[in-house]
């Protein structure tokens, strides 16, 4: 008799009588470190391996996030952790090989260059490892590269969930739910608000935002001096208004059959002179009901929730859901708009 | 090679090159009639059978909703439809037997008495029919009866999705998504707003609402005369404020492992003297992030969306998702908080 998925939280997927899921995190910058902290109190998941570009650390008994963050901060790599760390080239490949018993990985890697995540996926496919992979990719063009690998992922016995952060991710999934009220979707509009008191603490992020502005590119923004950035911000009173950003929410909602991708827009307002957000991050789904009424559902994130909370929480929620699929032999590629994330305790 | 679920909208689940899903609707009151209208323009689903308590109509080529509503209004039963209608006792049993090729049913039946839906489920289990069933049940105690039938549904080859309307349903699923940002959920608060210009057009609904008020019951509310209802509404300026209603959102979020059911509340405000809603229907999810911040995500429905749109749209979205599960041999019981609904084109 087939067991219902709804029984999985109590049984196959993550049985408290069983062992917690063994989880890996690739990338140990801000996002990877937050992921380690998110996992620390969980009973259903245990962080056993984490890698950066200079090395990795593996401990089947579980990694201590404070210790990892301390050593990474001091030595620049988790490879410097005594006994459990290993400095190496090709650290991702080495980590996968060392930690064969890992159930799933959160790929918390910066996708630089834009083909990097796809190359990591190829390493997983080549390694023979089977399990669940979750990414929090942003750009549509990067996700298209992952989608090209759909059949190879399925053949390798990997269940891959893409776009599982905040946007794409949390907000895309909320849009997929909201769409259900409508016969036709006219627009999905994602708007994020970011407030930072002092832009100089976020030089890389601000340049990444500037790269999205008209007349700028990743290269031109990176080449700007601090004085040039400050001068630009003076002209805008510290506000960066971003429109029509390349975000894979559009591709995901199109793949889910909800609307054509050109009806999905992502933009935001970054205030570089106030810690308070200039607006609350939200997604608005506008459509026509079967009676012919035009209306808009809105999903709004609480201002006190950080980017780290809104990315890492969903990422592990999708990793848990992906594990339930994997244990049923369901492999291949899914997006965050197609699978309901499961709450991780 | 296992096919990925993300390919299902284009292939196994509902392939436009293939045939549309054959759908049935049980119950032909306001909700069943709206369901027929929702389905009319869909390419991926076709309404082929509908039943009321006095008869049913079945046409493999598809039922015309206008014609069905007209005949039902005039004759009181779909059984009066020439050629395709049949008046009968035990009309649900007869409809199931007559329409063996139906892929899935939306159970748009009023659950009166509180054990009625469970008895319908028993009829499906006994019939030998295999497919997808979707309900829009409200009360926790009614859903508990369905959940008791989990193993029998799985053994019968039925994929049953419960609580797939607006609340429970759309709002519960949105709450399950919103919960992902938090390490712990403190409260899920669902509040609905209803505005009606003239309560006398909704005598039964108003009495149902009064039954939820302190000091009232289903029996006492039903026994009230129109003068007594009018007097009550005069005392409240036409406002019915409902708190701590018995809604299965609590059970569904508990089963999904999101929070204990006592942290979930459902209430609403009904203005019986204004068509404008006194407030927008919404769900607020309050929790603590991994950094210790307390915050609230909010999902708000557009005021122009009707109850019918917010119930029937999700119901068929879950029926489509349920079909993908059924075609993979995944049977048993699921709630709307565990499965991502699929948009029906």
Interface residues (C-beta under 8 A of the other chain):
Chain A: X1 X2 X3 X4 X5 X6 X7 X9 X34 X37 X38 X41 X150 X151 X153 X154 X155 X170 X173 X174 X176 X177 X178 X179 X180 X181 X182 X183 X185 X255 X256 X257 X258 X286 X289 X290 X291 X293 X294 X295 X296 X297 X298 X299 X300 X301 X302 X303 X304 X305 X306 X308 X309 X310 X312 X313 X314 X317 X325 X328 X329 X330 X331 X332 X333 X334 X335 X337 X338 X339 X340 X341 X342 X343 X345
Chain B: X1 X2 X3 X4 X5 X6 X7 X9 X34 X37 X38 X41 X150 X151 X153 X154 X155 X170 X173 X174 X176 X177 X178 X179 X180 X181 X182 X183 X185 X255 X256 X257 X258 X286 X289 X290 X291 X293 X294 X295 X296 X297 X298 X299 X300 X301 X302 X303 X304 X305 X306 X308 X309 X310 X312 X313 X314 X317 X325 X328 X329 X330 X331 X332 X333 X334 X335 X337 X338 X339 X340 X341 X342 X343 X345
